Amino acid sequence: MRQQYRTAAIDAANKFFKETSQNNATDYEKAQLALHANRKRLRAEPLAKEAERQARRDWAQ
């Protein structure tokens, strides 16, 4: 098995590419994140309303 050595140049290149790939989201990725956040919010609203109705019903009894 060949042993791979990490040089300063390889570390610098990996650091450079890691930073750019994490910080710059494409328009598609931004749209997907917004879509998923909106979908999550839309799913949670009816559940929250139902929980509130149930709490009111339990409190009234």
TAFENFEN-V96035 format. One record per pair of residues at least 12 apart in sequence whose ideal C-beta (glycine too) atoms are under 8 Angstrom apart, sorted by the first residue. I is the first residue (numbers start at 0). J is the second residue. Records with the same first field share a line. If there is no record, write none. Layout:
I=J + J
This chain:
none
